[in-house]
């Protein structure tokens, strides 16, 4: 198996002259050509624009004048972010391709300003509505470790692209786990930062649940991306002020001696026994490394009912703006969510939002006793692609198999998924680290400690693309 360079290693190679941004971009494009027919991670690839950006970066590096810490790194963007010159159809046949696309979202603007090479846009379920990735426009996206399995979602295209070497970095969205689920299923790092840490525009109809998040193969790379993406943008009134220090430095903070709660079920979740065993072993490694781990539940019951109200009313509000006749053209599962959302009253929404706020207060109190909370990221390993729930499971909707992710969208806390190990069949399993609001640096530092004490494999899945420089 051939090792991949992380983005941090790639930038070091640019600086030394060992590798150029053009070589790295050509390698990523070769990987897309070789693997994406099987994986279906991209809905758009712009080879011409990517090579043009790579040549400009190569000139900057040659002249000793890179414009950012990630200048020249091949990167993808989930097809939920507005991107000047490329359509943003969000996986929906109801969004017309032939219209002006002349605005960059804050995420896209920051990537351009810092010199990253934009390869194209990654797949999403329609309007990012579920925890797996397929849509009526581009079909099913598959897990590079086993293409019969799902990569998760809704940022499944981004996770699949990163792990298959089709670009070192990507940016996803996370309204109920959509960065962390595919990070867990694909064996990469995915961060949902504190709400407002990464500015969003246009405003998401999912409101307080909605986040953007970096996805990469190392914790250092995620920290570097957050330094780029956390820069302010006036178009998001909920955006936080610029961070006081660089995440690329804070990630190396010494966290030994801090107190972590380990909750294997949050007090209510049913977890696959193999997932539970793998996560417990990773938690034990953190404890052995000096993080003081105590088993403790936060003390809340499953907030799925309130989450469903917030999620479905947001979807309904968005879909109500779609052209007449859209109800018959959208994903049948999304149509069900639309219909559900229209049954709730303003009183129902306000009650759910009050429950969301109460949950945030409870977790705030919990973190006066525990610096971080450790849980499995997802309760099950990756399952058969093309299904919202595992076939034969008896489950009815995607939140039922990911009970560890959506509560922390409701509380707006930072939460990161890092690889914890693999199942007996070689499928990745993630550990989730949750911190108090505004403690993005802390969750990154704990994730870095796990990366150091339990290094995860850096090989591409079988069928991988070409290595940079070969």
C-alpha positions as CSV (number, residue, x, y, z in Angstrom):
1,X,0.0,0.0,0.0
2,X,1.3,3.4,-1.0
3,X,1.4,6.1,1.7
4,X,-0.2,9.4,0.9
5,X,1.2,12.8,1.8
6,X,-0.9,14.9,4.1
7,X,-1.5,18.6,3.2
8,X,1.0,19.6,5.8
9,X,3.6,17.3,4.3
10,X,2.8,18.5,0.8
11,X,3.3,22.1,1.7
12,X,6.7,21.2,3.2
13,X,7.6,19.5,0.0
14,X,6.6,22.6,-2.0
15,X,8.8,24.7,0.3
16,X,11.8,22.4,-0.3
17,X,11.1,22.2,-4.0
18,X,10.8,18.4,-3.9
19,X,7.2,18.5,-5.3
20,X,5.4,21.3,-7.1
21,X,1.7,22.2,-6.8
22,X,1.3,21.3,-10.5
23,X,2.6,17.7,-9.8
24,X,0.3,17.4,-6.8
25,X,-2.7,18.6,-8.7
26,X,-2.0,16.3,-11.6
27,X,-1.7,13.4,-9.2
28,X,-5.1,14.3,-7.7
29,X,-6.7,14.5,-11.1
30,X,-5.2,11.1,-12.1
31,X,-6.7,9.7,-9.0
32,X,-10.1,11.1,-9.9
33,X,-9.8,9.6,-13.4
34,X,-8.8,6.2,-12.0
35,X,-11.2,5.9,-9.1
36,X,-14.2,8.2,-9.4
37,X,-16.0,6.1,-11.9
38,X,-16.4,3.6,-9.1
39,X,-16.6,5.9,-6.1
40,X,-18.7,8.8,-7.6
41,X,-17.4,11.4,-5.1
42,X,-17.4,14.3,-7.6
43,X,-20.3,15.9,-9.3
44,X,-18.1,18.5,-11.1
45,X,-14.3,18.5,-11.9
46,X,-12.7,21.5,-13.6
47,X,-9.3,20.2,-14.7
48,X,-8.5,23.4,-16.6
49,X,-9.1,25.8,-13.8
50,X,-7.4,23.5,-11.2
51,X,-4.2,23.4,-13.3
52,X,-4.3,27.1,-13.9
53,X,-4.5,27.7,-10.1
54,X,-1.7,25.1,-9.5
55,X,0.6,26.9,-12.0
56,X,0.0,30.2,-10.2
57,X,0.8,28.6,-6.9
58,X,3.9,27.0,-8.3
59,X,5.1,30.5,-9.3
60,X,4.4,31.9,-5.9
61,X,6.4,29.1,-4.2
62,X,9.3,29.4,-6.7
63,X,9.4,33.1,-5.9
64,X,9.2,32.5,-2.1
65,X,5.9,34.2,-1.8
66,X,3.1,31.7,-0.9
67,X,-0.1,33.5,0.1
68,X,-1.3,31.0,2.8
69,X,-0.3,28.0,4.9
70,X,-2.1,25.7,2.4
71,X,-1.2,27.5,-0.9
72,X,-1.3,25.0,-3.7
73,X,-3.0,22.1,-1.9
74,X,-5.6,20.2,-4.1
75,X,-9.0,20.7,-2.4
76,X,-12.6,19.9,-3.1
77,X,-15.8,21.7,-2.0
78,X,-19.1,20.1,-1.2
79,X,-21.8,21.0,-3.6
80,X,-23.7,23.0,-0.9
81,X,-21.3,26.1,-1.1
82,X,-21.8,28.8,-3.7
83,X,-18.8,28.8,-6.0
84,X,-18.3,31.4,-8.6
85,X,-18.3,30.0,-12.1
86,X,-19.6,26.6,-11.1
87,X,-23.2,25.6,-10.6
88,X,-24.3,24.8,-7.0
89,X,-27.2,22.4,-7.5
90,X,-27.1,20.9,-4.0
91,X,-28.0,17.5,-5.5
92,X,-31.4,18.7,-6.6
93,X,-33.0,18.4,-10.0
94,X,-35.2,21.3,-9.0
95,X,-32.2,23.7,-9.0
96,X,-31.5,24.8,-12.6
97,X,-27.9,24.6,-13.8
98,X,-28.2,27.3,-16.4
99,X,-28.3,30.5,-14.3
100,X,-25.7,33.0,-13.2
101,X,-23.2,31.6,-10.7
102,X,-21.2,34.6,-9.8
103,X,-21.0,34.6,-6.0
104,X,-18.5,32.7,-3.7
105,X,-19.7,31.6,-0.3
106,X,-17.4,32.6,2.6
107,X,-15.9,29.1,2.5
108,X,-15.0,29.3,-1.2
109,X,-13.8,32.9,-0.9
110,X,-11.4,32.0,2.0
111,X,-10.0,29.0,0.1
112,X,-9.3,31.1,-3.0
113,X,-7.7,33.9,-1.0
114,X,-5.3,31.5,0.6
115,X,-4.2,29.9,-2.7
116,X,-5.8,26.4,-2.4
117,X,-6.3,24.6,-5.7
118,X,-10.0,23.9,-6.2
119,X,-10.5,20.6,-8.1
120,X,-14.3,20.6,-8.2
121,X,-17.4,19.9,-6.2
122,X,-18.3,16.8,-4.3
123,X,-21.6,14.9,-4.1
124,X,-24.3,15.4,-1.5
125,X,-27.8,14.0,-1.0
126,X,-30.4,16.5,-2.2
127,X,-30.2,19.6,0.1
128,X,-27.9,17.6,2.4
129,X,-31.0,16.1,4.0
130,X,-29.7,12.7,5.2
131,X,-26.7,10.8,6.6
132,X,-25.8,8.9,3.5
133,X,-24.9,10.2,0.0
134,X,-27.0,9.6,-3.1
135,X,-29.3,11.8,-5.2
136,X,-31.4,11.7,-8.3
137,X,-28.8,13.7,-10.3
138,X,-25.6,11.7,-9.9
139,X,-26.6,8.5,-8.2
140,X,-24.9,6.6,-5.4
141,X,-21.6,7.7,-3.8
142,X,-19.6,4.7,-2.4
143,X,-17.0,4.1,0.3
144,X,-13.5,3.7,-1.1
145,X,-12.7,1.0,1.5
146,X,-15.5,-1.1,0.2
147,X,-17.6,0.2,-2.7
148,X,-20.6,-1.9,-1.7
149,X,-20.8,0.3,1.5
150,X,-21.9,3.9,2.0
151,X,-19.3,6.5,2.9
152,X,-22.0,8.1,5.1
153,X,-23.3,11.6,4.5
154,X,-24.3,14.1,3.8
155,X,-20.6,15.1,3.1
156,X,-19.9,11.6,1.8
157,X,-18.5,12.8,-1.5
158,X,-16.0,14.9,0.4
159,X,-14.9,12.1,2.7
160,X,-14.6,9.6,-0.1
161,X,-12.5,12.1,-2.2
162,X,-10.1,12.7,0.6
163,X,-9.5,9.0,1.6
164,X,-9.1,8.0,-2.0
165,X,-6.5,10.6,-2.7
166,X,-8.7,12.7,-5.0
167,X,-7.6,15.9,-3.3
168,X,-5.9,16.2,0.1
169,X,-8.6,18.4,1.7
170,X,-12.3,19.1,1.5
171,X,-15.0,21.2,3.2
172,X,-18.4,19.8,4.2
173,X,-21.5,20.9,6.0
174,X,-22.9,19.4,9.2
175,X,-26.4,19.9,10.4
176,X,-26.9,16.6,12.2
177,X,-23.6,14.8,11.8
178,X,-22.8,15.3,8.1
179,X,-19.1,15.9,8.5
180,X,-18.5,13.5,11.3
181,X,-20.5,10.5,10.0
182,X,-18.6,10.2,6.7
183,X,-15.3,11.0,8.5
184,X,-16.0,8.0,10.8
185,X,-17.2,5.7,7.9
186,X,-14.2,6.6,5.7
187,X,-11.4,6.8,8.3
188,X,-10.5,10.5,8.1
189,X,-10.7,13.5,10.5
190,X,-13.8,15.7,10.3
191,X,-14.5,18.7,12.6
192,X,-17.8,20.4,13.3
193,X,-16.6,23.6,15.0
194,X,-18.5,25.8,17.3
195,X,-21.5,27.3,15.6
196,X,-20.5,30.5,13.9
197,X,-16.8,29.7,13.9
198,X,-16.9,29.3,10.1
199,X,-19.1,31.9,8.5
200,X,-22.0,30.8,6.2
201,X,-23.8,32.5,3.4
202,X,-26.5,32.2,2.3
203,X,-28.0,31.6,5.7
204,X,-29.0,27.9,6.2
205,X,-32.7,27.1,6.6
206,X,-31.6,24.7,9.3
207,X,-30.5,27.7,11.4
208,X,-28.7,26.9,14.6
209,X,-28.1,23.3,13.6
210,X,-26.0,24.2,10.6
211,X,-22.2,24.2,10.5
212,X,-19.4,24.0,7.9
213,X,-16.4,21.9,8.7
214,X,-12.9,20.9,7.4
215,X,-12.2,17.3,6.4
216,X,-8.7,15.8,6.0
217,X,-6.4,12.9,6.7
218,X,-4.6,14.4,9.7
219,X,-5.5,16.6,12.7
220,X,-2.8,19.1,11.7
221,X,-4.4,19.5,8.3
222,X,-7.9,20.1,9.9
223,X,-6.3,22.7,12.2
224,X,-4.7,24.5,9.3
225,X,-8.0,24.5,7.4
226,X,-9.8,26.0,10.3
227,X,-7.3,28.8,10.4
228,X,-8.3,29.6,6.9
229,X,-12.1,29.0,7.2
230,X,-12.5,30.9,10.5
231,X,-11.6,34.2,9.0
232,X,-14.5,36.6,9.2
233,X,-17.1,37.4,6.5
234,X,-19.6,40.3,6.9
235,X,-22.4,38.3,5.2
236,X,-23.0,36.0,8.3
237,X,-24.4,38.0,11.2
238,X,-24.0,35.0,13.5
239,X,-20.3,34.6,12.7
240,X,-17.9,34.7,15.7
241,X,-15.0,37.2,15.9
242,X,-11.6,36.0,14.6
243,X,-9.9,33.4,16.9
244,X,-7.4,34.8,19.3
245,X,-4.7,32.4,18.4
246,X,-3.8,30.1,15.5
247,X,-5.3,26.6,15.6
248,X,-2.2,25.2,13.8
249,X,-0.3,26.1,17.1
250,X,-3.1,25.3,19.6
251,X,-3.4,21.8,18.3
252,X,-0.1,20.9,20.0
253,X,-1.4,22.0,23.4
254,X,-0.6,19.6,26.2
255,X,-3.9,18.0,27.4
256,X,-2.5,15.4,29.7
257,X,-4.1,15.8,33.2
258,X,-7.3,17.1,31.8
259,X,-10.5,15.2,32.7
260,X,-12.5,13.5,30.0
261,X,-15.9,11.8,30.4
262,X,-16.4,8.6,28.3
263,X,-20.0,7.9,27.5
264,X,-20.3,4.7,25.5
265,X,-24.1,5.1,24.9
266,X,-25.0,8.7,26.1
267,X,-27.4,6.7,28.3
268,X,-29.7,5.6,25.6
269,X,-28.0,4.6,22.3
270,X,-27.7,1.0,21.1
271,X,-24.2,0.4,19.8
272,X,-22.8,-2.3,17.6
273,X,-20.6,-4.5,19.8
274,X,-17.5,-4.3,17.5
275,X,-17.8,-0.5,17.3
276,X,-18.1,-0.3,21.1
277,X,-15.0,-2.5,21.5
278,X,-12.9,-0.4,19.1
279,X,-13.9,2.9,20.6
280,X,-13.3,1.7,24.2
281,X,-9.8,0.6,23.2
282,X,-9.1,4.1,21.8
283,X,-10.4,5.7,24.9
284,X,-8.1,3.5,27.0
285,X,-5.2,4.6,24.9
286,X,-6.0,8.2,25.7
287,X,-6.2,7.4,29.4
288,X,-2.9,5.6,29.3
289,X,-1.4,8.7,27.6
290,X,-2.3,10.9,30.5
291,X,-5.9,12.1,29.8
292,X,-7.8,11.4,32.9
293,X,-10.9,9.4,31.7
294,X,-14.0,8.7,33.8
295,X,-17.0,6.9,32.5
296,X,-20.0,9.2,32.8
297,X,-23.2,10.1,30.9
298,X,-24.2,13.7,30.4
299,X,-27.6,13.0,31.7
300,X,-30.0,13.8,28.9
301,X,-32.6,11.6,27.1
302,X,-32.6,11.2,23.4
303,X,-33.5,14.6,21.8
304,X,-34.4,13.1,18.5
305,X,-38.0,14.3,18.6
306,X,-36.9,17.9,19.0
307,X,-34.2,17.5,16.4
308,X,-36.7,16.1,13.9
309,X,-39.0,19.1,14.4
310,X,-36.1,21.6,13.8
311,X,-34.7,19.6,10.9
312,X,-38.0,19.0,9.1
313,X,-39.3,22.5,9.5
314,X,-36.1,23.9,8.1
315,X,-36.3,21.6,5.1
316,X,-40.0,22.5,4.6
317,X,-39.2,26.2,4.8
318,X,-36.5,25.8,2.1
319,X,-38.6,23.6,-0.2
320,X,-41.6,25.9,0.1
321,X,-39.5,28.3,-2.0
322,X,-39.0,25.8,-4.8
323,X,-40.9,26.1,-8.1
324,X,-44.4,24.6,-8.4
325,X,-44.2,20.9,-9.2
326,X,-41.0,20.3,-7.2
327,X,-42.7,17.9,-4.8
328,X,-42.9,15.3,-7.5
329,X,-39.3,15.8,-8.6
330,X,-37.4,15.5,-5.4
331,X,-36.0,12.5,-3.5
332,X,-39.0,10.6,-2.0
333,X,-37.3,10.6,1.4
334,X,-36.9,14.3,1.3
335,X,-40.5,14.6,0.2
336,X,-41.5,12.8,3.4
337,X,-39.4,15.2,5.5
338,X,-41.1,18.1,3.7
339,X,-44.5,16.8,4.4
340,X,-43.6,16.1,8.0
341,X,-42.2,19.6,8.5
342,X,-45.4,21.2,7.2
343,X,-47.4,19.5,10.0
344,X,-45.7,21.4,12.8
345,X,-46.9,24.7,14.2
346,X,-44.9,27.7,15.3
347,X,-45.5,26.6,18.8
348,X,-44.0,23.2,18.0
349,X,-40.9,24.8,16.6
350,X,-40.5,27.2,19.5
351,X,-40.9,24.3,22.0
352,X,-38.2,22.3,20.1
353,X,-35.9,25.3,20.1
354,X,-36.4,25.7,23.8
355,X,-35.4,22.1,24.3
356,X,-32.4,22.7,22.2
357,X,-31.4,25.6,24.4
358,X,-32.0,23.6,27.6
359,X,-29.7,20.9,26.2
360,X,-27.0,23.4,25.6
361,X,-27.3,24.6,29.2
362,X,-27.1,21.1,30.5
363,X,-24.0,20.4,28.5
364,X,-22.5,23.7,29.7
365,X,-22.9,22.5,33.3
366,X,-21.5,19.1,32.4
367,X,-18.3,20.7,31.1
368,X,-17.7,22.4,34.4
369,X,-16.8,18.9,35.6
370,X,-15.4,17.4,32.5
371,X,-13.1,19.1,29.9
372,X,-14.3,16.9,27.0
373,X,-16.7,14.2,26.3
374,X,-15.7,11.0,24.4
375,X,-18.2,8.9,22.5
376,X,-18.4,6.7,19.5
377,X,-19.0,8.9,16.4
378,X,-21.6,6.5,14.9
379,X,-23.3,3.6,16.5
380,X,-22.7,1.2,13.6
381,X,-20.1,0.4,10.9
382,X,-20.7,1.4,7.3
383,X,-23.6,-0.4,5.7
384,X,-24.8,-1.2,2.2
385,X,-24.7,1.8,-0.1
386,X,-27.9,3.2,-1.6
387,X,-30.0,2.9,1.6
388,X,-31.0,5.5,4.2
389,X,-30.9,2.9,6.9
390,X,-29.2,-0.6,7.1
391,X,-31.4,-3.1,5.2
392,X,-33.2,-5.4,7.5
393,X,-32.5,-3.2,10.6
394,X,-36.1,-2.2,11.2
395,X,-35.0,1.4,11.4
396,X,-37.1,4.1,9.7
397,X,-34.8,7.1,9.3
398,X,-31.1,8.0,9.4
399,X,-30.9,9.8,12.8
400,X,-31.8,6.5,14.4
401,X,-28.4,5.0,13.6
402,X,-26.4,8.1,14.4
403,X,-27.5,9.1,17.9
404,X,-24.2,10.5,18.9
405,X,-23.9,13.3,16.4
406,X,-27.1,15.4,16.2
407,X,-27.4,16.3,19.9
408,X,-24.2,18.4,19.5
409,X,-25.6,20.3,16.5
410,X,-28.4,21.3,18.8
411,X,-25.9,22.4,21.5
412,X,-23.6,24.1,18.9
413,X,-20.5,22.6,20.6
414,X,-17.4,21.7,18.7
415,X,-17.1,18.0,17.9
416,X,-14.5,16.1,16.0
417,X,-14.4,12.5,14.6
418,X,-11.0,10.9,14.5
419,X,-10.2,7.3,13.4
420,X,-10.3,4.8,16.3
421,X,-9.6,1.6,14.4
422,X,-11.1,-0.8,11.9
423,X,-13.6,-3.7,12.1
424,X,-12.7,-7.3,11.4
425,X,-13.7,-6.6,7.8
426,X,-11.5,-3.6,7.5
427,X,-14.1,-0.9,7.8
428,X,-13.2,2.3,9.7
429,X,-14.7,3.3,13.1
430,X,-14.5,6.8,14.5
431,X,-14.2,8.3,18.0
432,X,-16.0,11.5,18.7
433,X,-14.5,14.2,21.0
434,X,-16.9,17.0,22.1
435,X,-15.9,20.1,23.9
436,X,-17.6,23.2,25.4
437,X,-18.6,25.9,23.0
438,X,-15.6,27.9,21.8
439,X,-13.1,25.2,22.7
440,X,-12.3,24.2,19.1
441,X,-8.6,24.3,20.1
442,X,-9.2,21.8,22.9
443,X,-11.0,19.2,20.8
444,X,-8.2,19.5,18.2
445,X,-5.5,19.0,20.8
446,X,-7.2,15.9,22.3
447,X,-7.6,14.6,18.7
448,X,-3.9,15.2,18.1
449,X,-3.0,13.2,21.3
450,X,-5.0,10.2,20.0
451,X,-3.4,10.5,16.6
452,X,0.0,10.4,18.3
453,X,-0.7,7.4,20.6
454,X,-2.7,5.4,18.1
455,X,-1.5,6.3,14.6
456,X,-4.0,5.3,12.0
457,X,-3.2,3.8,8.6
458,X,-2.2,6.3,6.0
459,X,-2.6,4.0,3.0
460,X,-5.2,4.5,0.3
461,X,-7.9,1.9,0.0
462,X,-7.3,-0.7,-2.7
463,X,-7.7,0.6,-6.2
464,X,-6.0,3.8,-5.2
465,X,-4.8,6.5,-7.6
466,X,-1.3,7.7,-8.3
467,X,1.1,8.9,-5.7
468,X,2.4,12.4,-5.9
469,X,5.8,12.4,-7.6
470,X,5.5,9.0,-9.2
